[in-house]
């Protein structure tokens, strides 16, 4: 193995660990939200709104972080700072006295986690262009592992502590990695491009405001609306419809996301080989069918299997979606990925609010909504995505 290849592999390992640490506290929100709902007497619509506000606020950090990563030489320091933003932000959120204060503080805390993604994935996309989707899939997989282990852990913590203490404990991974990354930051390669200029931003704007660019924006947004609709309402569905405890809900939720984590690098490699379009269409269609099965499920076993299948399908195609966006933008990987993540977590977060509104009528309706959104994304991909 060459020194360059070994360096790329080491970078991928550290970035993957950093991704998991930064995503840990935000990943507890899915199970913390039902606990907050009990403590603050929130409806499904309010739970969906809380998750939407948290994601929309975090989305504000994606594009500025991507632009900043293309402007500064020392991107390691930027990545180092994200761990401490996350740790301090979620610690502060744990002391929020009410719904709106909590929503605002979660939104601000999430900016640190959001900033990590376009910087880290931009470095990986530049360093490993021939294995882009595979590298992004591995990086994404460890973030998804956080969404597996964090809900599982906090589900059991909530059996012993209230949601505030459980959230405080969940900041430990970010603190530990923030200390470890102090030595790693200097090894992060600088941007190989000159600082992004106003002309560069105009060129990117010209790409994305074209009809196909707007179509890609809509496609990415609708796809993630379906995913977040499922993730936001699944814990409430399991607790209120099927009577599971928070610990049991955490176990099922972790199994859902674990399935997606396993599929991400495999599907990413498949899309590198056969193309993004067929992989996306197949994954979105499979997710839609699984959501229909969850909506029509009559037993706990069917509901759990359907939810696992839906999340596996939606998460599985995520790295392919990101790689497709990078290839469409053609330049400035960090800035382009910042835009992609902003759409995924910003506009896409509306899926949680819409699912919460539907779930206030009947929680089964939330999954019918998710199925419809996924079907729209699969159909829209036919004319929009490149072969």
TIGUVO-706576 format. One record per residue (C-alpha): x, y, z. Coordinates in steps of 0.05 Angstrom, whole numbers, plus 5000, padded with zeros to 4 digits. Example, Ala and Ser with C-alpha at 12.3 -4.5 7.8 and 13.67 -1.06 7.14 Angstrom:
% residues 2
> px:py:pz
> 5246:4910:5156
> 5273:4979:5143
END
This chain:
% residues 387
> px:py:pz
> 5000:5000:5000
> 5028:5068:4981
> 5038:5123:5032
> 4983:5164:4999
> 4934:5106:5003
> 4952:5093:5075
> 4942:5166:5091
> 4874:5166:5058
> 4854:5104:5097
> 4877:5135:5163
> 4839:5198:5147
> 4776:5158:5132
> 4782:5121:5199
> 4789:5185:5240
> 4735:5221:5201
> 4688:5162:5211
> 4701:5162:5287
> 4692:5237:5289
> 4627:5232:5251
> 4601:5181:5301
> 4621:5224:5361
> 4590:5288:5332
> 4525:5252:5313
> 4517:5218:5380
> 4480:5272:5420
> 4436:5294:5361
> 4418:5221:5349
> 4387:5215:5418
> 4333:5265:5398
> 4288:5211:5367
> 4281:5177:5435
> 4288:5240:5478
> 4229:5271:5441
> 4177:5222:5467
> 4206:5231:5538
> 4201:5306:5530
> 4130:5297:5504
> 4111:5262:5569
> 4147:5313:5612
> 4118:5374:5575
> 4052:5343:5553
> 4065:5350:5478
> 4021:5325:5421
> 4049:5286:5361
> 4045:5351:5320
> 4088:5387:5372
> 4138:5329:5373
> 4143:5334:5297
> 4152:5409:5302
> 4207:5402:5355
> 4245:5355:5309
> 4234:5399:5249
> 4259:5462:5284
> 4320:5425:5309
> 4337:5401:5239
> 4321:5467:5204
> 4364:5505:5253
> 4421:5456:5244
> 4414:5462:5169
> 4435:5534:5173
> 4505:5510:5188
> 4515:5467:5127
> 4525:5516:5070
> 4567:5567:5109
> 4612:5510:5133
> 4620:5484:5062
> 4638:5553:5036
> 4686:5565:5095
> 4720:5498:5081
> 4735:5520:5011
> 4764:5586:5036
> 4811:5566:5092
> 4874:5524:5090
> 4870:5494:5160
> 4806:5454:5155
> 4828:5411:5214
> 4815:5468:5263
> 4745:5476:5236
> 4731:5402:5248
> 4763:5406:5317
> 4716:5463:5336
> 4653:5425:5317
> 4661:5375:5374
> 4661:5430:5427
> 4602:5466:5395
> 4562:5401:5399
> 4583:5385:5471
> 4569:5455:5498
> 4506:5464:5457
> 4471:5401:5479
> 4493:5410:5551
> 4459:5479:5549
> 4397:5450:5516
> 4389:5401:5573
> 4373:5460:5619
> 4318:5489:5574
> 4256:5507:5615
> 4203:5499:5561
> 4185:5476:5491
> 4206:5538:5451
> 4270:5548:5490
> 4288:5475:5480
> 4272:5478:5405
> 4316:5540:5396
> 4374:5512:5436
> 4372:5445:5399
> 4373:5483:5333
> 4434:5523:5355
> 4470:5461:5383
> 4458:5424:5318
> 4496:5475:5278
> 4562:5447:5304
> 4544:5377:5283
> 4519:5403:5216
> 4584:5439:5202
> 4624:5374:5208
> 4589:5341:5149
> 4607:5385:5088
> 4678:5396:5113
> 4693:5323:5126
> 4657:5295:5066
> 4687:5349:5022
> 4757:5328:5043
> 4740:5255:5030
> 4709:5269:4962
> 4771:5307:4941
> 4820:5256:4969
> 4786:5193:4941
> 4752:5213:4875
> 4754:5143:4846
> 4719:5112:4906
> 4676:5172:4924
> 4609:5138:4940
> 4645:5081:4976
> 4684:5130:5021
> 4622:5172:5033
> 4584:5108:5049
> 4635:5087:5102
> 4635:5157:5132
> 4559:5157:5132
> 4556:5087:5161
> 4591:5108:5225
> 4545:5167:5233
> 4488:5118:5226
> 4521:5074:5279
> 4512:5134:5325
> 4438:5133:5307
> 4438:5059:5325
> 4476:5061:5391
> 4455:5129:5418
> 4379:5114:5418
> 4394:5045:5447
> 4436:5075:5502
> 4391:5133:5519
> 4330:5087:5520
> 4361:5051:5578
> 4387:5115:5610
> 4316:5142:5611
> 4297:5083:5654
> 4342:5112:5708
> 4347:5186:5694
> 4302:5241:5667
> 4313:5266:5596
> 4357:5324:5618
> 4410:5281:5653
> 4407:5229:5597
> 4421:5284:5546
> 4479:5310:5587
> 4511:5241:5589
> 4503:5236:5514
> 4552:5293:5503
> 4611:5251:5528
> 4631:5222:5459
> 4638:5293:5430
> 4680:5314:5489
> 4726:5254:5483
> 4736:5263:5408
> 4746:5338:5418
> 4805:5321:5462
> 4832:5267:5415
> 4824:5309:5352
> 4871:5362:5379
> 4929:5320:5354
> 4894:5298:5289
> 4873:5367:5264
> 4941:5383:5235
> 4940:5322:5190
> 4877:5343:5153
> 4898:5364:5082
> 4885:5436:5061
> 4837:5453:5005
> 4872:5440:4938
> 4833:5497:4907
> 4841:5572:4914
> 4794:5608:4961
> 4723:5608:4936
> 4705:5675:4903
> 4641:5711:4886
> 4650:5687:4814
> 4654:5615:4838
> 4589:5623:4877
> 4555:5654:4816
> 4578:5595:4775
> 4550:5546:4826
> 4485:5586:4829
> 4481:5581:4753
> 4486:5505:4757
> 4433:5498:4811
> 4382:5548:4785
> 4377:5512:4718
> 4315:5468:4709
> 4353:5404:4722
> 4388:5434:4783
> 4321:5455:4812
> 4296:5385:4798
> 4354:5355:4836
> 4340:5402:4895
> 4268:5380:4896
> 4286:5307:4890
> 4335:5309:4948
> 4287:5347:4991
> 4227:5301:4979
> 4270:5239:4990
> 4292:5262:5058
> 4222:5285:5077
> 4201:5213:5072
> 4259:5189:5114
> 4250:5240:5169
> 4175:5228:5170
> 4188:5155:5187
> 4243:5170:5238
> 4202:5224:5273
> 4138:5184:5282
> 4165:5113:5291
> 4181:5121:5366
> 4113:5152:5381
> 4079:5098:5338
> 4115:5042:5376
> 4098:5073:5444
> 4027:5097:5434
> 4000:5045:5385
> 4039:4984:5407
> 4053:5002:5480
> 4129:4993:5481
> 4171:5024:5536
> 4225:5076:5521
> 4279:5023:5528
> 4242:4975:5481
> 4229:5032:5432
> 4303:5048:5433
> 4319:4976:5416
> 4272:4974:5357
> 4294:5043:5332
> 4367:5022:5336
> 4351:4959:5295
> 4318:5003:5242
> 4378:5048:5235
> 4428:4990:5240
> 4397:4960:5178
> 4409:5026:5142
> 4480:5030:5168
> 4497:4961:5140
> 4468:4977:5072
> 4499:5046:5061
> 4570:5026:5039
> 4544:4966:5000
> 4493:5006:4962
> 4545:5062:4953
> 4593:5013:4920
> 4536:4986:4877
> 4519:5056:4853
> 4592:5067:4836
> 4588:5006:4791
> 4519:5010:4758
> 4500:5083:4766
> 4463:5127:4815
> 4395:5129:4780
> 4373:5056:4782
> 4398:5049:4854
> 4359:5110:4877
> 4295:5091:4842
> 4297:5020:4870
> 4312:5044:4941
> 4258:5097:4941
> 4206:5049:4914
> 4225:4995:4964
> 4220:5046:5021
> 4151:5068:4997
> 4125:4997:4997
> 4153:4985:5067
> 4119:5048:5092
> 4053:5023:5065
> 4064:4958:5102
> 4077:4996:5166
> 4014:5038:5157
> 3971:4977:5146
> 4005:4933:5198
> 3959:4900:5248
> 4011:4868:5293
> 4075:4892:5327
> 4118:4842:5288
> 4094:4866:5221
> 4102:4939:5242
> 4174:4928:5266
> 4195:4890:5203
> 4163:4942:5158
> 4197:5000:5195
> 4265:4964:5191
> 4256:4953:5117
> 4235:5025:5104
> 4294:5056:5141
> 4343:5006:5110
> 4319:5026:5040
> 4320:5101:5053
> 4387:5102:5089
> 4418:5053:5040
> 4412:5102:4981
> 4436:5163:5021
> 4510:5159:5000
> 4488:5150:4928
> 4446:5213:4934
> 4505:5252:4961
> 4552:5227:4907
> 4501:5245:4854
> 4496:5316:4881
> 4572:5323:4881
> 4576:5299:4809
> 4520:5345:4788
> 4554:5406:4819
> 4620:5386:4785
> 4663:5431:4829
> 4674:5457:4899
> 4657:5392:4934
> 4651:5421:5004
> 4606:5477:4983
> 4563:5430:4940
> 4557:5381:4997
> 4540:5438:5044
> 4481:5453:4998
> 4462:5380:4995
> 4462:5372:5071
> 4423:5437:5079
> 4369:5410:5033
> 4369:5342:5067
> 4362:5368:5138
> 4330:5436:5124
> 4276:5428:5072
> 4273:5353:5084
> 4258:5365:5158
> 4189:5389:5138
> 4173:5316:5131
> 4175:5310:5207
> 4126:5367:5216
> 4078:5341:5162
> 4082:5271:5192
> 4068:5299:5261
> 4006:5335:5234
> 3982:5271:5200
> 3999:5231:5263
> 3956:5277:5306
> 3896:5249:5268
> 3922:5177:5267
> 3994:5155:5273
> 3983:5105:5216
> 3972:5164:5169
> 4043:5188:5181
> 4070:5127:5144
> 4020:5135:5087
> 4048:5205:5079
> 4120:5178:5080
> 4101:5126:5027
> 4072:5180:4982
> 4133:5224:4988
> 4180:5166:4971
> 4138:5147:4911
> 4141:5219:4886
> 4217:5218:4893
> 4223:5152:4855
> 4179:5176:4798
> 4213:5245:4794
> 4282:5211:4790
> 4265:5181:4722
> 4271:5247:4683
> 4316:5285:4732
> 4374:5239:4751
> 4428:5225:4700
> 4437:5154:4677
END
